[in-house]
Amino acid sequence: MLFRSGMFCCMVLAGLAVDAAAQSVPETTSPLIETIVVNGGQPTSLPTQIPSTRVGITAADIAVNINAFDSEDALKYFPSLNVRKRYIGDFDHAVLASRASGTGNSARSLVYADGILLSNLLGNGASFTPRWGLVTPAEIARVDVLYGPFSVAYPGNSVGAVVDYVTRMPQRFEAHTKVASFSQDFNQYATDDTYSGYQTSIEVGNKHGAWSWWLAVSRLDSDGQPVSFANKLASAGTVGNSGIAVTGAIADRNPQNRD
């Protein structure tokens, strides 16, 4: 009896000790960690394992250094690259040219927007220009240019250069408006005049959860100077009074140095 009683007392004391130890340890809860967002900078949107020169500019560079009326103006100061713009708003003949391809070879360079082809490969010439109007200057995040023939990574038309516009979507509500004007004097042959124009644009965007939207409206009104002159060889004229009399003709030599 004494032995059993002693065992019972020991068991009771041990139980009390365990309960006391459990009560002395404070309850621990998992710490709350706020959402951490990591944005990885994109050095270029073009392949990096190609031994070639790559040049890129960001939206901040465009805003500070370039007076961009349209998307092709973003390429204005790239080395060994030229967009054949005869006047502000020239979309029909704004051909991209590089050191390896001239302005008459529009199909020898490629223009993309977020990997979507903007180049017009239905022909090769001054009238087959990229669809520049599908990108507005306000939505450009960066522009990357890859020089040289690298048809392994891109189609064979990339012999001149590859241009990729990287666009952006708003992360919060934003609204922009722009009003710009321009003017120039022109004096050649019998033309002496001033040509001017203006551009107005409004951009509004916002983000709601995982859904973003962007609305851009722009109007460009430009009066350009004469870009070509009608000419006729003097040797093709009619001697005497049998021809059709004209006024305003100016004697000169054409690009082939012919009268």
C-alpha positions as CSV (number, residue, x, y, z in Angstrom):
1,M,0.0,0.0,0.0
2,L,2.8,2.4,0.9
3,F,4.6,1.6,-2.3
4,R,1.5,2.1,-4.4
5,S,0.7,5.4,-2.6
6,G,4.2,6.6,-3.2
7,M,4.0,5.9,-6.9
8,F,0.7,7.8,-7.1
9,C,2.2,10.8,-5.4
10,C,5.1,10.9,-7.8
11,M,2.9,10.7,-10.8
12,V,0.7,13.5,-9.5
13,L,3.8,15.7,-8.9
14,A,5.1,15.0,-12.4
15,G,1.8,16.0,-13.9
16,L,1.8,19.2,-12.0
17,A,5.3,20.0,-13.1
18,V,4.4,19.4,-16.8
19,D,1.4,21.7,-16.5
20,A,3.4,24.4,-14.9
21,A,6.0,24.2,-17.6
22,A,3.4,24.4,-20.3
23,Q,1.9,27.5,-18.7
24,S,5.2,29.3,-18.4
25,V,6.0,29.0,-22.2
26,P,4.3,31.9,-24.1
27,E,2.3,31.1,-27.2
28,T,4.2,31.9,-30.4
29,T,2.5,33.1,-33.5
30,S,3.9,33.3,-37.1
31,P,5.1,36.8,-37.9
32,L,3.2,38.7,-40.6
33,I,5.4,39.5,-43.6
34,E,4.2,42.2,-46.0
35,T,4.2,41.4,-49.7
36,I,7.6,42.0,-51.2
37,V,7.6,43.0,-54.9
38,V,10.9,42.5,-56.8
39,N,11.2,44.2,-60.1
40,G,14.0,42.9,-62.3
41,G,15.5,45.4,-64.7
42,Q,15.4,44.3,-68.3
43,P,18.8,45.2,-69.9
44,T,17.5,44.5,-73.4
45,S,14.6,42.9,-75.1
46,L,16.9,41.5,-77.8
47,P,19.1,38.3,-77.7
48,T,22.2,38.8,-75.6
49,Q,24.2,35.8,-76.8
50,I,24.9,37.3,-80.2
51,P,28.3,39.0,-80.8
52,S,27.0,42.3,-82.1
53,T,26.4,45.9,-81.0
54,R,23.2,46.6,-79.1
55,V,22.0,50.0,-78.2
56,G,18.9,51.0,-76.2
57,I,17.3,54.0,-74.7
58,T,14.6,54.4,-72.1
59,A,11.5,56.5,-71.8
60,A,13.4,58.9,-69.5
61,D,16.0,59.4,-72.3
62,I,13.3,60.1,-74.8
63,A,11.5,62.6,-72.6
64,V,14.7,64.5,-71.8
65,N,16.7,64.4,-75.1
66,I,14.2,63.9,-77.9
67,N,11.2,66.0,-79.0
68,A,9.2,63.0,-80.2
69,F,6.1,63.8,-82.2
70,D,5.8,60.1,-83.2
71,S,7.3,56.8,-82.5
72,E,10.0,56.9,-85.2
73,D,11.4,60.1,-83.6
74,A,12.7,57.8,-80.8
75,L,15.3,56.5,-83.3
76,K,16.5,60.0,-84.2
77,Y,19.9,59.8,-82.4
78,F,20.8,56.1,-82.7
79,P,24.2,55.6,-84.3
80,S,24.3,54.2,-87.9
81,L,20.5,54.4,-88.1
82,N,18.2,56.7,-90.0
83,V,14.5,57.1,-90.6
84,R,13.8,58.9,-93.9
85,K,11.4,61.6,-92.6
86,R,11.0,64.3,-95.1
87,Y,8.8,66.4,-92.8
88,I,7.0,66.0,-89.5
89,G,4.2,63.5,-89.9
90,D,5.7,61.7,-92.9
91,F,4.3,58.2,-92.4
92,D,4.1,57.1,-96.0
93,H,7.8,57.2,-96.8
94,A,9.5,57.0,-93.4
95,V,11.7,54.1,-94.3
96,L,14.2,52.7,-91.7
97,A,17.7,52.6,-93.1
98,S,21.0,51.5,-91.6
99,R,24.6,51.3,-92.7
100,A,24.0,47.9,-94.3
101,S,20.7,49.0,-96.0
102,G,19.7,52.2,-97.6
103,T,16.4,54.1,-97.7
104,G,15.4,52.2,-100.9
105,N,15.6,48.8,-99.1
106,S,12.7,48.9,-96.5
107,A,12.6,45.1,-96.3
108,R,16.2,44.8,-95.2
109,S,15.5,46.0,-91.6
110,L,12.9,44.8,-89.2
111,V,10.8,46.8,-86.7
112,Y,8.9,45.1,-83.8
113,A,6.7,46.3,-81.0
114,D,6.8,43.9,-78.0
115,G,7.9,41.1,-80.5
116,I,5.1,41.9,-82.9
117,L,6.2,42.7,-86.4
118,L,5.5,46.3,-87.6
119,S,7.5,46.1,-90.8
120,N,5.6,46.0,-94.1
121,L,7.2,43.1,-96.1
122,L,4.7,43.3,-98.9
123,G,7.4,45.1,-100.9
124,N,10.8,46.7,-100.8
125,G,10.9,50.4,-101.3
126,A,10.1,53.9,-100.0
127,S,6.3,53.2,-99.9
128,F,6.5,50.1,-97.8
129,T,7.1,51.6,-94.4
130,P,6.7,50.1,-90.9
131,R,3.4,50.7,-89.2
132,W,4.8,53.4,-86.9
133,G,1.4,54.6,-85.8
134,L,0.6,51.5,-83.8
135,V,3.0,52.8,-81.1
136,T,2.6,56.2,-79.4
137,P,5.6,58.0,-77.8
138,A,3.9,58.0,-74.4
139,E,3.6,54.2,-74.1
140,I,7.3,53.5,-75.0
141,A,9.2,52.0,-72.1
142,R,12.4,51.5,-74.0
143,V,13.7,51.0,-77.6
144,D,16.4,48.4,-78.4
145,V,18.4,48.2,-81.6
146,L,20.5,45.2,-82.8
147,Y,22.8,45.9,-85.7
148,G,24.0,43.5,-88.3
149,P,22.8,40.3,-90.2
150,F,21.5,37.8,-87.6
151,S,18.9,35.9,-89.4
152,V,19.5,32.9,-87.1
153,A,17.6,34.7,-84.4
154,Y,15.4,36.7,-86.7
155,P,14.1,36.4,-90.3
156,G,16.5,37.0,-93.1
157,N,15.2,40.5,-93.5
158,S,17.3,41.5,-90.4
159,V,20.4,42.0,-92.5
160,G,20.4,45.8,-91.7
161,A,19.1,46.1,-88.2
162,V,16.4,45.0,-85.8
163,V,14.4,47.6,-83.8
164,D,12.2,46.5,-80.9
165,Y,9.8,48.9,-79.1
166,V,9.0,47.8,-75.6
167,T,5.8,49.3,-74.4
168,R,4.5,49.7,-70.9
169,M,1.1,49.5,-69.1
170,P,0.2,51.8,-66.2
171,Q,0.7,50.6,-62.6
172,R,-1.6,53.3,-61.2
173,F,-3.8,56.0,-62.5
174,E,-2.0,58.5,-64.8
175,A,-3.0,61.1,-67.3
176,H,-0.9,63.1,-69.7
177,T,-1.6,65.9,-72.1
178,K,0.7,67.6,-74.7
179,V,0.4,70.6,-77.0
180,A,3.3,71.3,-79.4
181,S,3.8,73.5,-82.4
182,F,6.5,73.9,-85.0
183,S,7.3,76.2,-87.9
184,Q,9.9,76.5,-90.7
185,D,10.9,78.8,-93.5
186,F,11.4,77.4,-97.0
187,N,12.9,79.3,-100.0
188,Q,13.9,77.5,-103.2
189,Y,13.1,78.2,-106.8
190,A,9.9,80.2,-106.9
191,T,8.7,79.0,-103.5
192,D,9.2,81.3,-100.5
193,D,6.9,80.5,-97.7
194,T,6.5,79.5,-94.0
195,Y,5.1,76.1,-93.1
196,S,3.9,75.2,-89.6
197,G,1.8,72.7,-87.8
198,Y,0.7,71.5,-84.3
199,Q,0.1,68.3,-82.3
200,T,-2.2,67.7,-79.4
201,S,-2.4,64.4,-77.5
202,I,-4.1,63.0,-74.4
203,E,-3.2,59.8,-72.7
204,V,-5.1,58.2,-69.8
205,G,-4.5,54.9,-68.1
206,N,-5.0,52.9,-64.9
207,K,-4.6,49.5,-63.3
208,H,-7.4,47.6,-61.4
209,G,-6.0,44.4,-59.9
210,A,-4.5,42.3,-62.6
211,W,-6.2,44.4,-65.4
212,S,-4.6,47.5,-66.9
213,W,-5.9,49.8,-69.6
214,W,-4.4,52.6,-71.7
215,L,-6.2,55.1,-73.9
216,A,-4.3,57.5,-76.2
217,V,-5.7,60.1,-78.6
218,S,-3.4,62.2,-80.8
219,R,-3.9,64.6,-83.6
220,L,-1.0,65.9,-85.8
221,D,-1.6,68.6,-88.4
222,S,1.4,69.4,-90.4
223,D,2.0,71.5,-93.6
224,G,5.2,70.3,-95.2
225,Q,7.5,72.1,-97.6
226,P,7.7,70.9,-101.3
227,V,9.6,67.7,-101.5
228,S,9.9,67.3,-105.2
229,F,9.7,69.4,-108.3
230,A,8.3,68.5,-111.7
231,N,11.0,68.7,-114.4
232,K,11.3,68.2,-118.1
233,L,14.5,68.0,-120.2
234,A,15.1,71.0,-122.4
235,S,16.0,68.6,-125.2
236,A,12.5,67.2,-125.1
237,G,10.9,70.6,-125.7
238,T,9.4,71.9,-128.9
239,V,11.2,74.4,-130.9
240,G,9.2,77.5,-132.0
241,N,5.5,78.2,-131.2
242,S,4.0,74.8,-131.8
243,G,4.3,73.6,-128.2
244,I,2.1,74.5,-125.2
245,A,3.1,77.8,-123.6
246,V,3.9,77.6,-119.9
247,T,4.8,80.1,-117.3
248,G,6.9,79.9,-114.1
249,A,9.5,77.5,-115.6
250,I,13.0,77.9,-114.1
251,A,16.1,76.8,-116.1
252,D,18.4,74.6,-114.0
253,R,20.1,71.2,-114.1
254,N,18.6,68.0,-112.8
255,P,20.4,65.4,-110.5
256,Q,21.9,63.9,-113.7
257,N,23.4,67.3,-114.5
258,R,21.2,67.6,-117.6
259,D,19.5,70.8,-118.7
